[in-house]
Amino acid sequence: EPGPETMTTRRRFIQALAALPPVLAYRPVWSQAKADPARLALVIGNGDYPSSPLGNPVNDARAVSALLTQAGFTVDSLLNATRKEMTAAIERFGNTAKRSDVKQIIFYYAGHGAQLEWRNYLLPVDAIVEQPEHMKQRCVDLGLLLGQLSGAKEKTHIVILDACRNNPFGAAYKPEQKGLSQFDAPVGSLLAYATSPGNVASDGEGANGLYTENLVR
């Protein structure tokens, strides 16, 4: 437990930090970086759902894509993607990630997501789900992505899921459990949820979802 002298030093440090002029505060300033072949990203933002539209995922995906591009990532970005488009992009992403010169890999998804039998599904904008089997047939199993990443050895993977909005299928179908299920990540991976497993996240009241707004900041 810190003693009086340590506590006084900490207070003085905090007071001195607070007194610094704003120009000296730490704020990362990035210019447009040259694309680095070692950095690869796939960004997907789905909001144009017929029965349960979302206002912010497209803006979220654009913001994250811009941020990663500034950081030197080669970014493949999909907006309001169908199942066919999502599947093709994930397979293309996985194949590129296996190249020896790729070292840092980021997957970001904003939109509707749902769980079924401990598996997680990302919802394309063309998915019509009225029963559990439709989720398996018409949505994108997150296992497809994780399977692709598990084959890319000795790399750093980051998977960001801002994908737990409420009522993903509108009135057509209600999953037994909310949000996404907890799952194991491949070796060398970091998984970031917008909320805890089994819960839902806010779409936000501004131009971005609450989670991504703070993530980008």
Secondary structure by P-SEA (a helix, b strand, c coil): cccaaaaaaaaaaaaaaaaccccccbbbbbccccccccccbbbbbbccccccccccaaaaaaaaaaaaaaacccccccccccaaaaaaaaaaaaaaaacccccbbbbbbbccccccccbbbbbccccccccaaaaacccccaaaaaaaaaacccbbbbbbbccccccccccccccccccbbbbbbcccbbbbbccccccccccccccccaaaaaaac
